[in-house]
Structure formats: C-alpha cells, structure tokens
Amino acid sequence: MLKVHHFVPPTSTIHTKMILPWCEKILADSRGKLRCQIHPAMQLGGTPTQLYDQVRDGVVDIAYAVPGFTAGRFPAIEAFELPFMMRNAESTSKAIWDFVAQQDSGEFADVRPLAFNVHGPGLFHLVGRPVNSRTDLRGLKIRAPTRQSSKLIAALGGTPVGMPLPQVPEALSKGVIDGVVVPWEIVPAMKIHELTRYHSEPPSSEPAIYTTVFLFAMNKARYQSLSADQREVVDANSGVVLSGQFGRIMAGADADGRAAVPPGSINAVSSAELEHWKQLTQPVVDQWVREIDDRGVNGRALLASARDLIAKYSR
C-alpha cells in the first residue's frame, strides 16, 4: 500500500482529477499490485510546509507538495514563479521537468520526483474592491503562496501575508486578510467565491501575473523497495508527460472556478497597466538572479534556460 498525502480538500481538482486517477492507473498497470491510500487535507498530520520532509523521511510514500511553501529552500525552481513568466500551464509544467533534469541543481535529490506542474494564471480575489491599477492594492493585506508571489505583491504596493491555503477561508471571513492570489481552479474547493466579491485578472493575451510550482514525489527508499516490474509501472507514469498532463488538468479546471462567481464581479486589468506592473516587478526578477549568482550559479543563464524550455514546449 502506497501512503499518499496532500494538503487540499478531497473535492479539489488535485485530488479528484489528478492524484486519484494516477493511483487508479498504476493499480491497473500493475495488475493490482500498486495500491494507494490517499490522505487529503493533511489528514496524517503536520502542515503543508512539511510535506516535502514527510516524503523525504518516509513518513509517507508519496506527497503532493509546493516547494515554495518553504521560502528560499528551492531557489532554482523559483525561476518559474517569477512575475509574468508563464502563459500556458501545460507547456510550463513540461519545461520544469526538463529544467530540473538538465540543471542538476540537486534541489530534489532527496526524493524521487514523479511530476512537476504549475497551475493556470493566478489572479487577485478581493473582498472590498477590484484591482484596476496598482494603487488599488495599497494598504491591502493579501495572502500569497510563495516567496516570489509575496515579492510581487509588495512591489505593487500591497502587503503580502504568507499562510497555508487551508487557513485562507477563515482568514478571509474574519478580515485577517483583504484578499488572496490564487488561480480560478481552487476557488470552489476553498469557497473563495463566497468570501470575496471582486476578481481581477490580466487579459488572456497577457502572460500570467504569477504561478506556483507543485511537486509530486515518492520516497526514494520506498521506490527502491518495489519490484522491477512495479518500478517500471511507476516510471511509465512519471516524467514530462505526467507533468504536462497535471498542468493541463489544473488549468482546465479554471473554467469551473470562473463559472462559480457572478460575471459582473470579474474585471480585466488593462494591458497598459500591466506594462507598468512588469516594470515595477522587474527588480523581483533581478533580485532572484543575484541570489542565484551568490550561490555560484549564473542566474541570468538559468533564467534564460527556463524561458527557452517554456518556448520549446509552447511551439
């Protein structure tokens, strides 16, 4: 039995359309030998920030985690979380798989990655007012999932608040935060459409304001304990194809989240305004490059590699 742990509700896209079907697939491919026991919403204890360590240490066999929940621990992969980096979740997810394999930074050497993926375009969901310009964010406390999204919010004049996703509904209902940045996909599962009134996104012609990298990984010792045939099944259901599939599924669920809110509550931030945002957030990109340089790696080259791989899979 493979013990699988993740942090989102059992009603979420991640659980119902990604992890559960994956488990059903390896069960069928292994002729009933590889069975999953899935534990959603941190049922096995701990916090979402601890999921990577849980799978590394063998507390669980497989985990679906967000590397960026532990700020600064996985700096190279943050290239894909920089502002205005992504246009398409499927191609970007495939690019991340190749990026990790090619750069060999060792960030994920303690586990056996099965897939990397990103969600669809992130956007602002606010309680009190829509975002039409950066001035609308001044004085607002906004939950951000990762270090780079926090820097983006700060660069635009807001106050980023880091907190695990399961805490967001209560924080919104009690006025601890004024809004969140999340993709449409997670809105229904976390009831964000019931707790916010305004939803502000870039036009579809523009790159995403931000996205988040997810990791689906297996404990290395548990993988090695499988028979050769079982390892072949896991390998056949891992890698660049699974990464792209996860990205496509997650972004495809955005339509349901968008449909959950009244049409009049959605506004598009103009392309002209977004040009100002790109200028304001360029220092976030520059700072990341310097941090990578300080680690003895060419940050500008690493960023170019990430962009080239995204372009490769976007053709």
C-alpha positions as CSV (number, residue, x, y, z in Angstrom):
1,M,0.0,0.0,0.0
2,L,1.4,3.4,-1.0
3,K,0.5,6.1,1.5
4,V,-0.2,9.3,-0.4
5,H,-0.5,12.7,1.4
6,H,-1.6,16.1,0.2
7,F,-2.9,19.4,1.5
8,V,-6.1,20.2,-0.4
9,P,-9.7,19.1,0.2
10,P,-11.0,15.8,-1.3
11,T,-13.3,17.9,-3.5
12,S,-10.3,19.7,-5.2
13,T,-9.1,19.2,-8.7
14,I,-5.7,17.9,-7.4
15,H,-7.4,15.1,-5.5
16,T,-10.3,14.1,-7.9
17,K,-8.7,14.7,-11.3
18,M,-5.0,14.2,-10.8
19,I,-3.9,12.1,-7.8
20,L,-6.9,9.7,-7.7
21,P,-6.8,8.9,-11.5
22,W,-3.0,8.4,-11.2
23,C,-3.5,5.9,-8.4
24,E,-6.1,4.1,-10.4
25,K,-3.8,4.0,-13.4
26,I,-0.9,2.4,-11.5
27,L,-3.2,0.0,-9.9
28,A,-4.4,-1.2,-13.3
29,D,-1.0,-1.2,-14.9
30,S,0.5,-3.2,-12.0
31,R,-2.4,-5.7,-12.1
32,G,-3.5,-4.8,-8.7
33,K,-0.1,-4.8,-7.0
34,L,0.4,-1.0,-6.5
35,R,-2.4,0.3,-4.4
36,C,-2.7,3.8,-3.0
37,Q,-4.2,5.0,0.3
38,I,-4.8,8.7,-0.3
39,H,-5.0,11.1,2.7
40,P,-6.2,14.6,1.6
41,A,-6.2,17.8,3.6
42,M,-3.2,16.9,5.8
43,Q,-5.1,14.0,7.4
44,L,-1.9,12.4,8.5
45,G,-0.8,15.5,10.4
46,G,1.7,18.2,10.0
47,T,1.4,21.3,7.9
48,P,1.6,21.8,4.1
49,T,5.1,23.2,4.6
50,Q,6.2,19.8,6.0
51,L,5.0,17.6,3.1
52,Y,8.4,17.6,1.3
53,D,10.1,16.4,4.5
54,Q,7.4,13.8,5.1
55,V,8.1,12.1,1.8
56,R,11.8,12.6,2.1
57,D,11.9,11.0,5.5
58,G,9.5,8.2,4.7
59,V,6.7,9.3,6.9
60,V,4.6,9.0,3.7
61,D,5.4,7.2,0.5
62,I,4.2,9.9,-1.9
63,A,3.3,13.5,-1.4
64,Y,2.0,16.4,-3.5
65,A,3.7,19.5,-2.2
66,V,4.5,23.1,-3.0
67,P,8.3,23.6,-2.8
68,G,7.7,27.4,-2.5
69,F,5.9,26.9,0.8
70,T,9.4,26.8,2.4
71,A,10.8,30.1,1.3
72,G,14.3,30.0,-0.2
73,R,14.8,26.3,0.1
74,F,14.5,25.5,-3.6
75,P,15.7,28.7,-5.2
76,A,16.4,27.4,-8.8
77,I,12.9,26.2,-9.4
78,E,11.6,29.7,-8.4
79,A,12.5,30.8,-11.9
80,F,9.1,29.6,-13.0
81,E,7.4,31.5,-10.2
82,L,8.8,34.9,-11.2
83,P,6.3,37.6,-12.3
84,F,4.9,37.3,-15.9
85,M,6.9,34.1,-16.6
86,M,4.1,31.8,-17.7
87,R,1.5,31.7,-20.4
88,N,0.4,28.1,-20.6
89,A,0.4,25.7,-17.7
90,E,0.9,22.5,-19.7
91,S,4.0,23.7,-21.6
92,T,5.4,25.3,-18.5
93,S,4.9,22.1,-16.5
94,K,6.8,20.1,-19.1
95,A,9.5,22.8,-19.1
96,I,10.0,22.4,-15.4
97,W,10.6,18.7,-15.7
98,D,13.3,19.2,-18.2
99,F,14.8,22.1,-16.3
100,V,15.3,20.1,-13.2
101,A,16.8,17.2,-15.2
102,Q,19.1,19.4,-17.2
103,Q,20.3,21.9,-14.5
104,D,21.1,19.1,-12.0
105,S,21.0,21.6,-9.1
106,G,20.4,18.8,-6.6
107,E,17.4,20.6,-5.1
108,F,15.2,17.5,-5.3
109,A,17.9,14.8,-4.9
110,D,16.4,13.6,-1.6
111,V,13.2,12.4,-3.2
112,R,12.2,10.7,-6.5
113,P,10.2,13.3,-8.4
114,L,7.2,11.9,-10.3
115,A,6.0,15.2,-11.8
116,F,6.3,18.9,-11.6
117,N,3.4,21.2,-12.6
118,V,2.1,24.7,-12.3
119,H,-1.5,26.0,-12.1
120,G,-3.3,28.3,-14.5
121,P,-2.8,32.0,-14.3
122,G,-3.0,33.4,-10.8
123,L,-5.2,36.4,-10.1
124,F,-6.5,38.7,-7.4
125,H,-9.6,37.9,-5.4
126,L,-10.5,40.7,-3.1
127,V,-13.2,41.5,-0.5
128,G,-13.6,45.2,-0.7
129,R,-12.7,46.5,-4.2
130,P,-11.5,45.4,-7.6
131,V,-7.9,45.9,-8.9
132,N,-7.8,48.1,-11.9
133,S,-4.4,49.7,-11.1
134,R,-1.5,49.2,-8.7
135,T,-2.9,52.0,-6.5
136,D,-5.9,49.7,-5.7
137,L,-3.6,47.4,-3.8
138,R,-2.2,50.0,-1.4
139,G,-2.9,49.1,2.2
140,L,-4.4,45.7,1.4
141,K,-3.2,42.5,3.2
142,I,-3.1,39.8,0.5
143,R,-2.3,36.1,1.1
144,A,0.5,34.9,-1.1
145,P,1.6,31.3,-1.5
146,T,5.3,31.7,-2.2
147,R,8.3,33.9,-1.7
148,Q,8.2,35.3,-5.3
149,S,4.4,36.0,-5.3
150,S,4.9,37.8,-1.9
151,K,7.6,40.0,-3.6
152,L,5.3,40.7,-6.5
153,I,2.5,41.9,-4.2
154,A,4.9,44.1,-2.2
155,A,6.3,45.5,-5.5
156,L,2.8,46.5,-6.5
157,G,2.1,48.2,-3.1
158,G,0.2,45.6,-1.3
159,T,1.1,43.8,2.0
160,P,1.8,40.1,1.4
161,V,0.7,37.7,4.1
162,G,2.1,34.1,4.0
163,M,-0.2,31.4,5.2
164,P,-1.1,27.8,4.2
165,L,-4.0,27.5,1.8
166,P,-6.3,25.7,4.3
167,Q,-6.2,28.8,6.6
168,V,-7.4,31.2,3.9
169,P,-11.2,30.8,4.3
170,E,-11.1,31.6,8.0
171,A,-8.7,34.5,7.4
172,L,-11.0,36.0,4.8
173,S,-14.1,35.6,6.9
174,K,-12.5,37.2,9.9
175,G,-11.0,40.1,8.0
176,V,-7.4,39.0,8.8
177,I,-6.6,39.4,5.1
178,D,-8.3,41.6,2.4
179,G,-7.8,39.1,-0.4
180,V,-5.8,36.3,-2.0
181,V,-3.9,35.5,-5.1
182,V,-4.9,32.0,-6.4
183,P,-5.9,30.5,-9.7
184,W,-9.6,30.0,-10.6
185,E,-9.2,26.3,-10.2
186,I,-9.1,26.3,-6.4
187,V,-11.8,28.9,-5.9
188,P,-14.8,26.5,-5.4
189,A,-12.9,24.0,-3.2
190,M,-11.8,26.7,-0.8
191,K,-15.1,28.7,-1.0
192,I,-13.2,31.8,-2.1
193,H,-16.2,32.8,-4.3
194,E,-18.3,33.0,-1.2
195,L,-15.8,35.1,0.7
196,T,-14.6,37.6,-1.9
197,R,-16.6,39.9,-4.2
198,Y,-14.1,41.1,-6.8
199,H,-11.9,39.1,-9.1
200,S,-9.2,40.9,-11.2
201,E,-7.1,39.1,-13.9
202,P,-4.9,40.0,-16.9
203,P,-6.3,39.7,-20.4
204,S,-5.9,36.2,-21.9
205,S,-3.4,37.7,-24.3
206,E,-1.0,38.6,-21.5
207,P,1.3,36.3,-19.5
208,A,0.2,35.2,-16.1
209,I,0.8,37.6,-13.2
210,Y,2.2,34.6,-11.3
211,T,2.0,30.8,-11.0
212,T,3.1,28.3,-8.4
213,V,5.3,25.1,-8.8
214,F,3.9,21.9,-7.4
215,L,5.9,18.7,-6.9
216,F,4.5,15.1,-6.9
217,A,7.2,12.9,-5.4
218,M,8.0,9.5,-4.0
219,N,10.2,8.4,-1.1
220,K,13.5,7.1,-2.7
221,A,13.7,4.1,-0.4
222,R,10.1,3.1,-1.0
223,Y,10.7,3.3,-4.7
224,Q,13.7,1.1,-4.5
225,S,11.7,-1.4,-2.4
226,L,9.4,-2.1,-5.3
227,S,9.9,-4.9,-7.6
228,A,11.5,-4.2,-11.0
229,D,8.1,-4.6,-12.7
230,Q,6.5,-2.2,-10.2
231,R,9.2,0.4,-10.7
232,E,8.6,0.2,-14.4
233,V,5.0,1.0,-13.8
234,V,5.9,4.0,-11.7
235,D,8.4,5.2,-14.3
236,A,5.9,4.8,-17.1
237,N,3.5,7.0,-15.2
238,S,6.0,9.7,-14.3
239,G,8.0,12.4,-16.0
240,V,7.5,15.0,-18.6
241,V,4.2,13.6,-19.9
242,L,2.6,13.3,-16.5
243,S,3.9,16.8,-15.7
244,G,2.2,18.2,-18.8
245,Q,-0.9,16.3,-18.0
246,F,-1.1,17.7,-14.5
247,G,-0.6,21.2,-15.7
248,R,-3.3,20.8,-18.4
249,I,-5.8,19.3,-16.0
250,M,-5.2,22.0,-13.4
251,A,-5.6,24.9,-15.9
252,G,-8.5,23.2,-17.5
253,A,-10.4,23.4,-14.2
254,D,-10.1,27.2,-14.2
255,A,-13.4,27.3,-16.2
256,D,-15.4,25.8,-13.3
257,G,-13.9,28.2,-10.8
258,R,-14.6,31.2,-13.1
259,A,-18.2,30.0,-13.5
260,A,-18.7,30.0,-9.7
261,V,-18.6,33.8,-9.5
262,P,-21.1,36.3,-10.9
263,P,-19.9,37.5,-14.3
264,G,-20.1,41.2,-13.2
265,S,-17.6,40.6,-10.5
266,I,-14.7,39.9,-12.9
267,N,-12.6,42.6,-14.4
268,A,-9.5,42.6,-16.6
269,V,-6.5,44.7,-15.7
270,S,-5.6,46.6,-18.9
271,S,-2.5,45.7,-20.9
272,A,-1.3,49.3,-20.5
273,E,-1.5,48.9,-16.7
274,L,0.2,45.6,-16.8
275,E,3.2,47.2,-18.6
276,H,3.7,49.3,-15.5
277,W,3.4,46.2,-13.4
278,K,6.1,44.5,-15.4
279,Q,8.4,47.5,-14.8
280,L,7.7,47.5,-11.1
281,T,8.3,43.8,-10.7
282,Q,11.5,43.7,-12.7
283,P,13.5,44.2,-9.5
284,V,12.0,41.0,-8.2
285,V,13.5,39.2,-11.2
286,D,16.8,41.0,-10.8
287,Q,17.0,40.1,-7.1
288,W,16.4,36.4,-7.9
289,V,19.2,36.5,-10.5
290,R,21.6,38.0,-7.9
291,E,20.6,35.4,-5.3
292,I,21.4,32.6,-7.8
293,D,24.7,34.3,-8.7
294,D,25.6,34.4,-5.0
295,R,25.2,30.6,-4.9
296,G,27.9,30.3,-7.6
297,V,25.5,29.7,-10.5
298,N,24.8,32.0,-13.4
299,G,21.4,33.3,-12.6
300,R,20.8,35.0,-15.9
301,A,21.7,31.8,-17.7
302,L,19.4,29.8,-15.5
303,L,16.5,32.2,-16.2
304,A,17.2,32.0,-20.0
305,S,17.1,28.3,-19.8
306,A,13.7,28.3,-18.1
307,R,12.4,30.7,-20.7
308,D,13.8,28.7,-23.6
309,L,12.3,25.5,-22.3
310,I,8.9,27.1,-21.9
311,A,9.2,28.4,-25.5
312,K,10.2,24.9,-26.7
313,Y,7.0,23.3,-25.3
314,S,4.9,26.3,-26.4
315,R,5.6,25.8,-30.1
